[in-house]
Amino acid sequence: MRRQTDDPEPVYEVHVFCCTNERPATHRRGCCASKGSEALANYMCRRGMVKAHGRHIRINLSGCLNLCEYGPVLVVYPEGVWYRYETEADIEEILDRHVLRCERVSRLMVLPDPARMHR
């Protein structure tokens, strides 16, 4: 749904949700937790606070975001852009370019294949 003219202003300029969901090791779709998402998401929380420079940025650890095959994943709102990340350097790039400069990090963007999702 698009913002309405009478909607209140958003609390945050940028809101990031980082999947830290954990499933059994035998689950066919895997999970972000088994790929190190919690430590990386916690790193992003710490670094995001340092880099925010007074901007209203919120980084949350979340449950399953249902793009397990691509994990670990995060989504940045209000744009709704999805990223895959593996390293602290990936997180730094997402923070610097997308969160702070409103640029896309195309090499890390997830372009979900609907045929692979929701199985």
Secondary structure, 3 states (H helix, E strand, C coil): CCCCCCCCCCCCCEEEEEECCCCCCCCCCCCCHHHCHHHHHHHHHHHHHHHCCCCCEEEEEECCCCCHHHCCEEEEECCCEEEECCCHHHHHHHHHHHHHCCCCCHHHECCCCCCCCCC
